[in-house]
Amino acid sequence: MMKNRVLICTSLALLAGLSGGYFGGQIASRLHPQRCQQQGFGIKQICQILVIPGAMWQGSTTGLWTGTILGAFAGGLITRKKR
């Protein structure tokens, strides 16, 4: 039973971490370019090209960590022994 519990917790943590990383990157890449709205048209495009990769990296890293921790916690709750 212990082996199944570890497998379930690990799988759930990895799945939640990967999906959190994906969605975190998508959300951050949509929100961060708003900082470029005050620029002129040509500068605005360059600003977005420079901002989006960093935003995706930051959002996906944050989402990965948060998703992994929450997934492991949920896996632990799901597989805990009932008294």
C-alpha positions in Angstrom: 0.0 0.0 0.0 2.9 2.4 0.8 4.3 2.0 -2.7 0.9 2.9 -4.3 0.6 6.0 -2.1 4.0 7.3 -3.1 3.2 6.6 -6.8 -0.1 8.4 -6.6 1.3 11.4 -4.7 4.3 11.7 -7.1 2.1 11.4 -10.2 -0.4 13.9 -8.9 2.4 16.4 -7.9 4.0 16.1 -11.3 0.8 16.5 -13.2 -0.3 19.5 -11.2 3.2 21.0 -11.5 3.3 20.7 -15.2 -0.1 22.1 -15.7 0.6 24.9 -13.3 3.7 25.7 -15.2 1.9 25.8 -18.5 -1.0 27.9 -17.2 1.3 30.2 -15.2 3.4 30.9 -18.3 0.3 31.6 -20.4 -1.2 34.0 -17.8 2.1 35.8 -17.2 2.7 36.2 -21.0 -0.7 37.9 -21.3 -0.4 40.2 -18.3 3.2 41.4 -18.4 3.1 43.1 -21.9 0.6 45.6 -20.4 3.6 47.4 -19.1 4.4 48.3 -22.8 1.0 50.1 -23.4 2.4 53.6 -22.7 5.0 53.3 -25.5 4.7 54.3 -29.2 3.7 51.7 -31.7 7.2 50.7 -32.9 8.7 50.8 -29.4 5.6 49.0 -28.1 6.3 46.0 -30.4 10.0 45.8 -29.3 9.0 46.1 -25.7 6.6 43.2 -26.0 9.3 41.1 -27.8 11.6 41.7 -24.9 9.1 41.3 -22.1 7.2 38.1 -23.1 10.0 35.5 -22.8 10.9 36.7 -19.3 7.3 36.8 -18.3 6.7 33.2 -19.6 9.8 32.0 -17.7 8.8 33.7 -14.5 5.2 32.5 -14.7 6.0 29.0 -15.7 8.6 28.6 -12.9 6.1 30.0 -10.3 3.3 27.8 -11.6 5.5 24.7 -11.6 6.5 25.2 -8.0 3.0 26.1 -6.8 1.4 23.3 -8.7 3.9 20.7 -7.5 3.4 21.7 -3.9 -0.4 21.8 -4.1 -0.5 18.5 -6.1 1.6 16.7 -3.5 -0.6 18.1 -0.7 -3.7 17.0 -2.5 -2.2 13.6 -3.2 -1.4 13.2 0.5 -4.9 14.1 1.5 -6.4 11.7 -1.1 -4.2 8.7 0.0 -4.1 9.2 3.8 -5.2 6.4 6.0 -8.7 6.7 7.3 -9.2 6.1 11.0 
